[in-house]
Amino acid sequence: MEPYYLEGLIFAVPFIAFGLVTFFTVNEKLKMGISSAITAVLIVVLGFTSLLAFIYIAVDVATTTINDTDKYQRVLKVTGYPDNPLIQHFTEKIPGDAKNIVFQYYPGFLQGGTLWGLRFQADPNSIENYIYRLSKMAKCIGKPKDSQAQSNGIFSGTFTSLGYFDLPEDFIIFVIYSKSYKPDDWNHGQLSLAAVSQQRNEVIFLAEDW
């Protein structure tokens, strides 16, 4: 999601270094024996350095939380929207008149799960439209403290990334998809939902795979 322009320059160093060695060797500025020795050292040093740089960038990409709203559509595209069933209920783009926007994307790494989250306020007509659309997609609809909430993997802290430890009761939750990898054990699972409050004119989209 984030460009690595400066860090990426390190991968050009081997080409430049070997190019210089070749240039000086061809022009007889370096003897063949010295050129071979320098090349061998460069292979070891630059090869190891490039490997470390690759590992650093790969880990950084996998552990960096994205909260820049300008990257919202790119995040969706890179993660398979609209074919990805976990996020197919998300809005295609953040409305231009949306207020108090909170966006979180964590790609997941090792034991850390992947998380997509979007929260914003919209006008009452838009809220009605979201309710209508989500009602058709949801497998169940209810309140945060309903018994079916926990049976679908919704607990205290589910919405923490978006500013709510416990979701207020004026929200209606639309569960799109939920799956526990072990019966009655939500240590690992998938969750796809939305929540709407007409009182706050607020809508939340959330998906997790952990």
Secondary structure by P-SEA (a helix, b strand, c coil): cccccccccccaaaaaaaaaaaaaaaaccccaaaaaaaaaaaaaaaaaaaaaaaaaaaaaaaccccccccaaaaaaaaaccccccccccccccccccccbbbbbbbcccccbbbbbbbbbcccaaaaaaaaaaaaaacccccccccccccccccccccccccccccccccbbbbbcbbbbccccccccbbbbbbbbbccccbbbbbbbcc
